[in-house]
């Protein structure tokens, strides 16, 4: 079974049986549910939705199904075609639309696709709203429009231009400082829409782009999640081209990873750290990430006499806390930059522009910039439990075991020790506790994970 229904959308593999995979009938049902939910909650007759997709092979088919379904409900559709997640998010309020749907399975392999749902602000719908959409999909309580009331359909081809211009207009993006450096940058866009958008941005910033896997044909040349083990080709090409650094984005361009001039990973966690360093140096404020992100962001915030807070895991949770604290910068340790002066969504394009400004003003090489940040190493483990074990009770016991440490129960149990931390999270689909650790060395991070597994076993 490869159909995953969640509060933020529906995701699955193409083909197979209805209800088990992301089939045409499942796409139509879920698009109908979201459209119907909007109609039930808006006090206006003519609704308009923005649609955009990444370059994966099934995108055109899924796009046709979604747009036709929305028109069938009487909803107008503005189709951006090949786009990025942040571009769709920017265009929803730009065009005064009532919501949006992004057709992307993010970093999942090419057989996957998904519908991600946006409200009128261009932000992911809330958990409560998502539950209402899922209930509508389950009930299939849809009422389609008469022939005279079908929704209109139009396309827009200027979305990237609008998104990029908004980035260039940001006071914290110094276009002239970047242009003066004449940076040479290698880009791996995993043959998706980053291969269109990122070179457009870099050209405006006076940079030379060396393209690697930038043809938006959906044939991902490697696992599309931008992790070190998948990025050998760009690491080699950065060195071969004598480039200043490398940029890697995932298929929908909301995650940003960087490669230094030596062909070494800058570290996904440190994309956000570097951008926060630049912004907080110029304006004291608040930085936000989730509980499983690196402590390095907290350290950098404190260096600049700024505050740091951690949210539960999930972009919606990060955004909610950013709004509550009026944060200057936020995001997730997977390379997701959320800059509220532009919009409340992870955005690799604004991340690139802010990082380039920081790099130009610091007048350093990328490796030198990275060396200036605290070094932490992360570990990920899990413990598989039997179905009869009460996982919640087990987590409560772990909380009590470490009550003399700094403990958070916002999302599972996170224990902050003086020199490291561990985050225990329950799986929602199987009897598993996922264990995230961070320490000053990889060995220490891995050992901390093993120690936690032993402690959990002793409490069973």
C-alpha positions in Angstrom: 0.0 0.0 0.0 1.6 3.3 -1.1 -1.2 5.8 -0.6 -0.6 8.2 2.3 -3.4 10.5 3.4 -2.3 13.2 5.8 -3.5 16.6 7.0 -1.2 18.3 4.5 -2.3 16.4 1.4 -2.3 13.0 -0.3 0.8 11.2 -1.5 1.3 7.9 -3.3 2.8 5.9 -6.1 1.3 6.1 -9.6 -0.7 3.1 -10.8 -2.1 0.1 -9.0 -5.5 -0.3 -7.3 -7.9 2.5 -6.2 -7.3 3.3 -2.5 -4.0 1.6 -2.4 -2.0 3.8 -4.8 -2.4 7.3 -6.3 -4.7 6.3 -9.1 -6.7 8.7 -11.3 -9.8 8.1 -9.2 -7.9 8.9 -6.0 -6.6 12.2 -7.5 -10.1 13.2 -8.6 -11.6 12.3 -5.2 -9.1 14.3 -3.3 -9.2 17.3 -5.6 -13.0 17.2 -5.3 -12.7 17.2 -1.5 -10.4 20.2 -1.4 -12.5 22.1 -3.9 -15.7 21.3 -2.0 -14.1 22.3 1.3 -13.1 25.6 -0.1 -16.6 26.2 -1.4 -18.1 25.3 2.0 -15.8 27.8 3.8 -15.7 30.8 1.4 -18.4 33.4 1.3 -18.1 34.1 -2.4 -19.3 32.5 -5.6 -16.3 32.6 -7.9 -13.4 30.7 -6.5 -9.9 30.6 -8.1 -7.1 28.1 -7.4 -3.5 28.3 -8.4 -1.9 25.0 -9.7 1.7 24.3 -10.3 3.8 21.1 -10.6 7.3 19.8 -10.5 8.8 18.0 -13.5 8.1 14.4 -12.5 6.8 12.1 -15.3 3.3 11.8 -13.9 2.9 15.5 -13.4 1.1 16.3 -16.7 -1.5 13.5 -16.2 -2.1 14.5 -12.5 -2.4 18.1 -13.5 -5.0 17.4 -16.1 -7.1 15.4 -13.6 -6.9 18.1 -10.9 -7.7 21.0 -13.2 -10.6 19.3 -14.9 -12.0 18.2 -11.5 -11.8 21.8 -10.1 -13.5 23.1 -13.2 -16.2 20.5 -12.8 -16.9 21.9 -9.4 -17.2 25.4 -10.9 -13.8 26.6 -9.6 -11.5 28.7 -11.8 -8.0 27.5 -12.3 -4.8 29.4 -13.0 -2.2 26.9 -14.2 1.4 27.9 -13.7 2.6 24.7 -15.4 6.1 23.6 -14.5 6.8 25.5 -11.2 8.3 25.2 -7.8 6.6 24.8 -4.4 7.7 28.3 -3.2 6.6 29.9 -6.5 3.1 28.6 -6.2 3.1 29.8 -2.6 4.1 33.3 -3.7 1.6 33.4 -6.6 -1.5 32.5 -4.5 -1.7 35.9 -2.7 -0.1 37.7 -5.7 -3.1 36.8 -7.8 -5.6 37.1 -5.0 -6.5 33.4 -5.3 -8.5 31.4 -2.8 -5.9 28.7 -2.4 -3.5 26.5 -4.3 -2.5 22.9 -5.1 1.1 21.9 -5.6 1.6 18.7 -7.5 4.8 17.3 -6.2 6.1 14.4 -4.0 9.0 16.6 -3.0 12.1 14.4 -2.5 10.4 11.0 -3.1 11.5 8.9 -6.1 9.9 9.4 -9.6 7.1 6.9 -9.2 5.6 9.1 -6.4 3.4 12.1 -6.8 1.2 14.2 -4.4 -1.3 17.0 -4.0 -0.2 19.6 -1.4 -2.8 22.0 -0.3 -2.5 25.8 0.2 -4.8 28.3 1.8 -5.5 31.9 0.5 -2.2 33.1 2.0 -0.2 30.5 0.0 0.6 28.6 3.2 -0.1 24.9 3.9 -3.6 24.4 5.4 -3.8 23.7 9.1 -4.1 20.3 10.7 -7.8 21.0 11.6 -8.6 22.1 8.0 -6.7 19.0 6.6 -8.8 16.7 8.8 -12.0 18.3 7.4 -10.7 17.7 3.8 -10.0 14.1 4.6 -13.5 13.6 6.0 -15.0 15.1 2.9 -12.9 12.8 0.7 -14.1 9.8 2.8 -17.8 10.8 2.5 -17.6 11.7 -1.2 -20.2 14.4 -0.5 -19.5 16.4 -3.7 -21.8 18.5 -5.8 -20.5 19.3 -9.3 -21.5 22.4 -11.3 -24.0 22.6 -14.2 -22.6 23.1 -17.7 -23.1 26.9 -17.6 -21.3 27.2 -14.3 -18.1 25.3 -15.1 -14.8 26.9 -13.9 -12.6 28.8 -16.3 -9.1 27.8 -17.1 -6.1 30.0 -17.9 -2.3 29.6 -17.8 0.4 32.0 -16.6 4.0 32.0 -17.8 5.4 34.8 -15.7 5.4 33.2 -12.2 9.2 32.7 -12.0 9.8 36.3 -13.1 7.4 37.6 -10.4 8.9 35.3 -7.7 12.5 36.2 -8.6 11.8 40.0 -8.8 10.3 39.8 -5.3 13.5 38.3 -4.1 15.7 40.9 -5.8 13.6 43.6 -4.2 14.3 42.4 -0.7 16.4 44.9 1.2 18.6 42.1 2.6 19.5 40.8 -0.9 22.5 42.9 -2.1 22.5 42.3 -5.8 25.4 44.6 -6.5 27.6 43.0 -3.9 26.9 39.5 -5.5 27.4 40.7 -9.0 30.8 42.2 -8.1 32.0 38.7 -7.1 31.2 37.0 -10.4 30.6 33.7 -8.7 30.8 30.5 -10.7 28.2 28.0 -9.3 27.5 24.4 -10.2 23.8 23.5 -10.0 22.3 20.0 -9.6 18.5 20.3 -10.0 17.8 16.6 -10.3 16.2 17.1 -13.7 13.2 19.0 -12.2 12.0 22.6 -12.1 15.0 24.0 -10.2 16.8 23.6 -13.5 14.6 26.4 -14.8 14.2 28.7 -11.8 17.6 28.7 -10.2 19.6 29.6 -13.4 17.1 32.5 -14.0 17.8 33.8 -10.5 21.6 33.3 -10.7 21.7 35.1 -14.1 20.0 38.1 -12.5 22.6 38.1 -9.7 25.5 38.1 -12.2 26.6 34.5 -11.5 27.8 31.9 -14.0 25.8 28.7 -13.8 27.3 25.3 -14.7 24.3 23.0 -15.1 24.2 19.4 -14.0 20.9 17.5 -14.3 18.9 20.6 -15.1 16.7 19.2 -17.9 13.1 19.2 -16.4 12.1 15.8 -17.7 11.4 14.1 -14.4 14.1 11.4 -15.0 15.9 11.7 -11.7 19.5 10.7 -12.2 20.0 9.9 -8.5 17.9 9.6 -5.4 16.3 13.1 -5.3 16.8 13.7 -1.6 19.8 16.1 -1.3 21.9 14.0 1.0 25.7 13.5 0.9 25.4 9.9 -0.3 23.5 10.9 -3.4 25.6 13.9 -4.5 29.0 12.4 -5.7 28.6 13.8 -9.2 28.2 17.5 -8.2 31.0 17.2 -5.6 33.4 16.1 -8.3 32.1 18.7 -10.9 32.6 21.6 -8.4 36.3 20.7 -8.2 36.7 20.0 -11.9 35.1 23.3 -12.8 37.1 25.2 -10.1 33.7 26.6 -9.1 33.1 28.8 -6.1 30.5 26.3 -4.8 27.6 24.0 -5.7 23.9 24.3 -5.2 21.6 21.3 -4.9 17.8 21.4 -4.7 15.1 18.8 -4.5 12.4 18.3 -7.2 10.1 21.0 -5.9 12.9 23.4 -4.8 12.0 23.9 -1.2 15.2 22.2 0.2 18.6 23.7 -0.4 22.0 21.9 0.1 25.4 23.5 -0.6 28.8 22.1 -1.7 31.9 24.0 -0.8 34.7 24.9 -3.3 36.6 21.7 -2.2 33.7 19.5 -3.2 32.7 18.9 0.4 29.1 19.1 1.8 28.4 22.4 3.6 25.8 20.4 5.5 22.0 20.7 5.1 21.6 21.8 8.7 24.0 24.6 8.1 22.2 26.2 5.1 19.7 27.7 7.6 22.5 28.4 10.1 24.4 30.5 7.6 21.4 32.5 6.4 20.4 33.1 10.0 23.9 34.3 10.8 23.7 36.9 8.1 20.2 38.1 9.0 20.6 38.2 12.8 23.9 40.0 12.4 22.0 42.9 10.9 18.8 42.7 13.0 18.4 41.1 16.5 15.3 39.0 16.7 14.1 35.4 16.9 15.2 32.3 15.0 13.0 29.2 14.8 13.7 25.6 13.8 12.1 22.3 14.8 13.1 20.1 17.7 15.1 17.7 15.4 17.3 20.5 13.9 20.8 21.3 14.8 21.8 23.2 18.0 24.1 25.3 15.8 21.2 27.6 15.0 20.6 28.3 18.7 24.3 29.0 19.1 24.4 31.4 16.3 21.3 33.2 17.5 22.8 33.6 21.0 26.1 35.0 19.5 24.0 37.8 17.9 22.1 38.5 21.2 19.0 36.9 19.6 16.5 34.4 20.8 16.0 30.8 19.6 12.9 28.6 19.9 12.1 25.1 18.7 8.7 23.9 17.3 7.3 20.4 16.8 8.5 18.8 13.6 6.6 19.8 10.5 6.6 23.0 8.4 3.2 24.1 9.6 4.4 23.9 13.2 7.5 25.9 12.4 5.4 28.6 10.6 3.0 28.8 13.5 5.7 29.4 16.0 7.5 31.9 13.7 4.3 33.9 13.6 3.8 33.7 17.3 7.3 34.9 18.0 7.5 37.3 15.1 10.7 35.5 14.0 13.3 37.1 11.6 14.2 33.7 10.2 13.1 30.1 10.5 13.1 26.8 8.8 14.1 23.1 9.1 17.4 21.4 9.3 16.7 19.6 6.0 17.8 22.8 4.1 14.4 24.5 4.3 14.7 28.3 4.6 11.6 30.2 5.6 12.1 34.0 5.3 8.9 35.8 6.4 9.7 39.1 4.6 8.9 37.2 1.4 6.5 34.5 2.5 5.9 31.7 5.1 7.2 28.7 3.2 10.4 26.9 2.6 12.1 28.6 -0.4 15.4 27.6 -2.0 15.5 30.6 -4.3 15.4 33.2 -1.5 17.9 30.9 0.4 20.4 31.1 -2.5 20.0 34.9 -2.7 20.5 35.5 1.0 23.4 33.0 1.2 25.1 34.7 -1.8 24.7 38.1 -0.1 26.2 36.7 3.1 29.1 35.1 1.3 29.9 38.3 -0.7 29.8 40.5 2.3 32.0 38.2 4.4 34.5 38.0 1.5 35.3 34.4 2.4 35.3 31.0 0.6 32.4 28.7 1.4 34.7 26.3 3.3 36.0 29.2 5.4 32.4 30.4 6.2 31.5 26.8 7.3 34.6 26.6 9.5 33.3 29.5 11.5 30.2 27.7 12.8 30.0 25.3 15.7 30.5 21.7 14.5 27.8 19.2 15.4 27.1 15.7 14.1 23.7 14.0 13.9 22.6 10.4 14.3 19.4 8.7 13.4 18.3 5.3 14.8 15.1 3.6 15.7 13.8 0.9 18.0 11.2 -1.5 16.8 8.6 -2.5 19.4 5.9 -5.2 19.6 2.3 -4.0 19.1 1.2 -4.7 22.6 3.7 -2.2 24.1 2.2 1.2 25.1 4.6 3.6 23.3 3.1 6.7 24.9 3.7 5.2 28.4 7.2 4.3 27.4 7.9 7.9 26.4 6.4 9.2 29.6 8.8 6.9 31.5 11.8 8.3 29.5 10.6 11.8 30.4 10.7 11.0 34.1 14.0 9.2 33.8 15.6 12.5 32.7 13.5 15.0 34.6 16.7 16.7 35.9 17.7 17.6 32.4 16.1 20.1 30.1 13.2 18.2 28.7 10.6 19.2 26.0 7.4 17.2 25.4 6.1 19.4 22.6 6.7 16.6 20.1 7.6 13.3 21.6 10.4 13.7 24.2 13.5 15.8 23.6 16.3 15.7 26.2 18.9 18.5 26.1 22.1 17.6 27.8 25.0 20.0 28.2 26.9 18.8 25.2 24.4 16.9 23.2 20.7 16.1 22.8 18.3 13.3 21.9 14.8 13.5 20.4 12.5 10.5 20.7 9.5 10.5 18.4 6.7 7.9 18.0 5.8 6.7 14.6 2.1 7.2 13.7 1.9 4.2 11.5 3.9 1.4 13.3 5.2 0.5 16.7 8.5 2.3 16.4 10.3 5.0 18.3 12.6 7.1 16.1 15.7 8.4 17.8 17.5 11.6 16.7 20.7 12.6 18.3 23.3 15.4 18.0 26.8 15.7 19.5 30.3 17.1 18.9 31.4 14.0 17.1 29.7 11.3 15.0 30.8 8.6 17.3 29.3 10.4 20.3 26.0 11.0 18.4 25.8 7.3 17.5 26.7 6.1 21.0 24.0 8.4 22.5 21.5 6.7 20.2 22.6 3.3 21.3 22.5 4.3 25.0 18.9 5.5 24.5 17.9 2.2 22.9 19.4 0.3 25.8 17.6 2.6 28.3 14.2 2.1 26.5 14.7 -1.7 26.5 15.4 -1.6 30.3 12.1 0.2 30.8 9.9 -2.3 28.8 
